[in-house]
Amino acid sequence: MIEVAIVGAGPYGLSVGAHFRSRGIPFRIFGPPMHSWREHMPKGMMLKSDGFASNLSNPGEQFTLKQYCREQNIPYTDDETPVHLETFSSYGVAFKDRMVPELEDKLLARLERTPEGFLLTLDNGEIVKAKRVVLAVGITHFGYVPESLNHLPEEFLTHSYRHHDLQPFRNRSVVVIGAGASSIGLAGLLNEVGAHPELVARPKTLQFHGKPTVGGQRPLWKRIRHPKSGLGPGMRSRFFSDYPNLFHYLPESLRVEAVRRALGPSGHWFSRDKVEGQLPLHLGFRPESATIQGSKVCLTVRAEDGSSREILTDHIIAGTGYRVELPRLEFLSPEILAQLSAAQGSPVLSSSMESSVPGLYFVGLAAAYSFGPVMRFAFGAAFAAKNLTTTMVNQLSRIRNAIQSTSLAPTIK
């Protein structure tokens, strides 16, 4: 039986593995490296985060994105040069090779509880016993589609995470729904590959991040009033990015509301020129219904004033984000699901990221309602990895001390 099994090999899983390895914590880690990024994000995409906020974490920060780009002769700046998806994905794989070489490219098919801990059944049939499990499963389990559209078959409707290669949409009409960076960026990329995209978004005006100051420093008053952080400038963003441990102690209702409202939908600054004036924008509208008409789908969208439009298209892509719902983790046994305490679909976690099922830990998006919006970004991997490592080291130390105390105890006759 192993001490810890890590499930997932994206920024969170790899960062946890790197920290565990440095402290000698026995573990096995499972999953295709950087799977969500390599298979479920569109080619040509740029990261929402700046370069300095896109590092995977290891003790001493020995292998940063900056170092990787220097070695590969890839242009890099901390916050002026957008990070390409392909650069970040390949950096993650290189990080795995250097920091977590023991990664096993296997998927978890079933997770069950045992009196000693957990039983993991892998997709190749292998059975693994572990005392503790860290779930770093990322976002692809939790893609959200509006109820008004989820009756449509996959031929006519998909979530944005389903599309890595956009070439199949060449010369086809596509409606992208959403006002966030992924939907705006996706619409721009579809236009570039020769598709005919249209964008539907609830806000009446699209929001974009401000373009960074090139070759200079922001004025002092701006640096004080809007300090730089891993989640962008601003006092709130600074709190969310640097103090997830304090965020955890806020009342649950405040935490849930903060995660919902923080960092509202907005596009990358470099996406503006790719969508404005380049493709039809239906702003101030929400999807109301959709019907299949022959080989196309007719989407009805409605504005706040009651007016509506119909858009006939070949396909709809929902760039409508992600919502954690624990039952969508189909590998969890019914016993575990029944014992997991949840808030708004997300697991309720202790300060050590442990769920109500002893020995089962969550990091990444599933931990956002407990530790804040930073858990939705790679930047949060450092906190999660350090927090879990401290927890595991303390637990193993207590176990060793208990064993030593028992072995040294005098025998009573």
N, C-alpha and C positions, 0 to 999 in steps of 0.2 A: 504494500500500500504506500502511495506517495503522499507527501505532506500537502501539496497544493497542485491543483490542475487549473490552468488558465485556458479559457475558451475564447478564442478570438485573437487575431494577429494583425490588427490595425494599429494606429498610433497608441491606443491605450494598452492593448494586450502586449505589444512589443516593449513598451516603456516599463510596464510592470515586470515583465520577464527580465529586462536588463537590470533593474534594481534588485530583484530577487537573486539573480545570478551573482551580483557583486557582493551580496551579504551571505552567500552560501546557503540560501533557503532552498531545500529540495523541491523541485517542481517539474512538471511537464506542461508544454504549451501546444495547443492544437489550432489549426486553421490555415487556410491559404494566406500568404503574406500580402497585406494591403489589398485584400480582396475587393472591398467596396470601392476603393479608389481606382483600382486597375480594371474592374469589370462593370461598375455601375455608375460611373461619372462620364459625361460626354467628352470625347476627344477634343482637344483644343480649349478646354475649360481653364479658367484661372481661379486660384484659390481666393476666398473671401479674406483670409487672414494675411497679414504682412509676413515678410520673410522671417523676421526675428520671432514671430509668434507661431511659427510652423515647425518648430523643432520637436523631434521625439526626445524623450528624456532618458538619460543615464547618469549615474553618479559622476559628478565633476563635469557634466556636459562635454564629454570627450569627443562626441561626433555630432555636430550641429549641421543644419541645412547649409549654413554659410561655408563650413569646412567642406562639405560634399561638393557644393558648387565650385569652390576653388579648385578642388582636385579634378573636377570634370570640365573645367574651363567654361562654366555656365554663368552668364551674367547674374549678379546678385547685389542687392542692397537691402538693408534692414527694412525699409518701408517705402522705397520709391519704385522698385521694380516688381511688377506682379509675378507671383509664383505660378508657373505652369503646372497643370495637373500631372503631366508626364514627368516633370522634374521631381515633384513631391513623391510620386509613386515609386520612382526608381531610387530616390533617397531612402524611402522606407524599406525597400528590399535590401539595399546596401547596409542599412542599420541592422536589419535582421542578420545578415551574414557576419557582421562584426560583433554585435552585442548579444544576439540571441540565436546562436547557430543550432541549438537543439530543437528549434521549431519543427513540429511534425505537421505536414500538410494533410491533415485529416479533419473530417467534420464530425461534430457531435450529433448523434442521432437520437439519443435518449439520456436523460439525467434522472436518477432515482436516489432516494434516501436509503441508507442502511443504518444499523445501530452504531457502526463505527464511523460513518461519514456519508460518502456518496459513491454511487456506481455509475460510471459513464460508459455508454455503449457507443462506439465510433462507427462511422459509415462503412468501414471495412470489416465489421463484426468483432473487432477487438474490445475486450472488457477491461476497464481501468478502474481501480479502486483508489479513492482519494479522501483524505480527511477533510479537506476544504476545497472549495471551488470558487474561482473568480470568473464572472461572466463579463466579458468585454466584447459583446456581440455587435456593436455598432448600430447602424441605422436601418439597414435594408429590411429588417423584420417589421418595421413600423411605418412604412409609407402610408400617408393619409390621402384618401380620395373622398371628396364631398358626397354625401348621401344621394344627392340629386343625380349623380353620375355612376355610382358604383354598380348599377344594374347592367351596364354596357359590357359586352364581351371584349376580351383582350384585342380582338381584331380592330376595334374602334377606340379603345381607351387603355392607356397605360400610365403608370406613374413615372415621373422623370428619372428615378433611379434605375429603370429598366433599360436605359439607352446609353451605351458606350459609343457605338458606331452610328452616326447619324446619316450615313450614305443611303440606307434604304428609303429615306424620306425624300430623296432627290426628285424633283418635279412633282411632288405630292403636296397637297394643302394640309396644314397642321395648325390646330388651335392650341396654344399653350396657355394654361390657366395659372395665375399667380403673380405676385408683385415682388417676390424675393429675388435674391441674387441668382439662385439656380434657374428660376423660370425666365428671368430677363436675359441671363447669359445664354440659356438654351435657345430662346427665340432668335438671338443674334447669330448663334452658331448654325442653326437650321437655315437661316437666310444665306449664310456663307457657303453652305454645301449645295445650294440650288433648290432648296425646298421653298414652299410658299407659306411662311408662318404668319399667324395673327396672334396677338396677345390680349387676353382678357384679364383684367385686374380690378379688384374692389376699390382701391384708392383712386381718387379723381386725378391725382398727379403722381407720377412715378418718382420715388426718392432714390438718390444716388449718393454714395460716399463722396466726400470732398477729395479732390485731387491733392496728393501730398506735396509739400513744399520741396522743390528740387534744388539740391545743392546748397541748402541753407537751413537755418534753425528757425522755428516758430518764435514770434515775439514772446517775451517773458510773461506777459499777462495771459496769453493764450496757454502757455505751458502750465501756469498756476491754475487757471480756471478750468482748463480742459486737459488734464495730464494724460500723457501717453500710457496705454495699457495694451495687454494682449488681446483685448476685445475692441480696441479703438479708443479715441480720445474721450475724456469725460470722467467726472468724479464717480458716477454710478458704475461705469464700465471698469474703472480702476478698482472699485470695491469688489465687483463681481469676479474680476480676473485674479486679484491678489489675495482675497480673503474668503475662499469658499468654506473654510472651517468656521468662520464667524457667521456666514450666511446660514449655515446649518442650524444655528440656534434661534433664528427668527421663527415666529409662529408659522405653522404650516400654511395657513391661508395667505399670509404675506409672501411666503416663498413661492407658492403656486402662481399667485398673481404677478410677482416679479418676473418669473420665467416666461410667462405668457406675454407680458408687455415689453420686456427689455429687448433691445436690439430689433426693433420692428422691421418689417420687410423693406429692403432697399437693395439697389443694384451696385455693382462695382463701378467706380468712376470711369473705368475704361470701357464699360458696356454702353454708356449713354449714346455714343456715336454709332453704335451697331444696331440700335433699335429706333431711336427717335428720327423720324423722317425716312426710315428704311423699310418699315412694315406697318400694316394697320394695327392701331392700338385702340382697344375698346376699354376705356378707363371709366371707373365708377360703376362697373357692372359686375354682377355675380352670376354664376351658372344656376339656372332654375330647373331646367329639364333637358333631356336629350332623347331623340328618337332616331331609329335607323331607317333610312330611306334608300333602299337598294344597296349600292356599294358605298354609300356615304352616311354620315351621321349629321343630323340637324340639331344644333345646339341653340337653346333659347337662353338668353341672358337678360337680366332685369336690373334696372337702376333704382336708386332710392326713391325717385319721384314716380315710380310705377311704370315708366316707359320700358319697352323691351325691344330686343333685336333677335333675329334669327341668323345663324351663321351655318352655312352648309360646308362641310369639310370632310376630308378623307380620314382624319384621325384627330383625337384629342389627347394631349399629354397634360396630366395633372402635376404641376409643379407646386403642390399645395402643402409641402412640408411633411413632418413626421410627428406621430403621436404614439407614445408608449402605451401599449396594452399587453400586459403580461401573458394572457392566453395565446397571443400570437407567437410566443416562443414555444413552438409545437414540441420541442424536445423535452420540455418540463413535464414530469409525471403529474397526474392528477393530485397525488398526495402533496407534492411540493406546491402546486398552484393553490391548493386549499389552505395551506399554512402561510402563504405569503401575504403579509399586510400591505395594502396598496393605498395610495392617495392619487386620485385622478388617473388611475391606470398604471402609475409608476410605483415601484417598490419603496416602502418606507425604510430608510436606512439609518443606522446608528452613526455616530461620529467616526467610526472606523470603517464605514461603508458596508457594514454587515446587515443583511436583511433579517426579517423575523424568523427565517429558517436558519438556525445556528450553523455557522460555517459556510454559508452561501453569500457571496459578495457581488455587488454590481458596480461597474464603472462606466463612464461615457454617458450617452444620452439618457439611459435609464436612471442615472443618478442626478439628473438635472433638478428635479423638484426638491431634492435633499441638499444639494451643494451649489446650485445656481446655474446660470446660463453658460458659464465657462465649460461645463461638462458637455456642451454641444460642439465644442471646438477642440482641435488638437492641442491647443495651449493648456487645456485642463489636464492633460495626461501626466504632467510633472507632479501636480498635487496628488492625483490619484495614486501614482506609483510610489511616491514617498510615504503617503499615508498608510497604504497597505503594507509596505515594507516594514515600517515601524511596528504596525500591529502584529505582523507575523513574527518578527524578531522577538518582540515581548512575549508572545504566546509560547514560542519554542524555548525561550529562556526560562519561563515559569515551569514548563514541563521538565526541562533538564534539572532544574533546582529541586523539583519535587522528587524526581527519581534519585538524585544524589542524597536527599534527606532520608529517603526510605532505605537506601542501601547502607547509610551510615548509622541508622537508628539502632540502638542496642537491643539485643534479643532478650525478651522477658521470659524467664523460666518459672 
